[in-house]
Structures are given as C-alpha cells and as structure tokens.
C-alpha cells in the first residue's frame, strides 16, 4: 500500500512471499482450510498458490464492497456451522 501526493491510497497485490508466509502460519495454527483477505486485487501467483493448498482468498476487501459482503457472509456461515456443531 502506498499513498499518492493527493492522498489517494493505492493498494498493491501482496507478493508471493506474503502468500507463502500466510500458508506457513496457517499450517502452524490449524489443520483445516485457511482464509486470506486483503484490500488489493489478487495476483495470479497468489491465487494459484492459495488454491493449490485448499485455502480461500478474499481479495479487494474494503468497507462496503461486494468482496466484504462475501467475506462477511462466509464468516457468518462458518460461525453458524461451529455453533451447530457445539450443540451436538
């Protein structure tokens, strides 16, 4: 992310190193599928890397965006599923 002189914020796609670090952290924390969300458009490299590992990538997540709505719906469903599993 960087700021232009007129204070416009530009989000750049995360590099492949960030994707690898994310997957490493995810594997240390959990054995289940992990999810990556960031405000920039995804790069092809990140998308392929995440997809190969069975993880999901939510890119271009900014307040009140369609991507934020998708991420919110996904999280709500995961929480509902978890609550349901705890009642058994």
C-alpha positions, 0 to 999 in steps of 0.5 A: 500500500502506498499513498499518492501526493493527493492522498489517494491510497493505492493498494498493491497485490501482496507478493508471493512471499506474503502468500507463502508466509500466510500458508506457513502460519496457517499450517502452524495454527490449524489443520483445516482450510485457511482464509486470506483477505486483503484490500488489493486485487489478487495476483495470479501467483497468489491465487494459484498458490492459495488454491493449490493448498485448499485455502480461500482468498478474499481479495479487494476487501474494503468497507462496503464492497461486494468482496466484504459482503462475501467475506462477511457472509462466509464468516457468518456461515462458518460461525453458524456451522461451529455453533451447530456443531457445539450443540451436538 
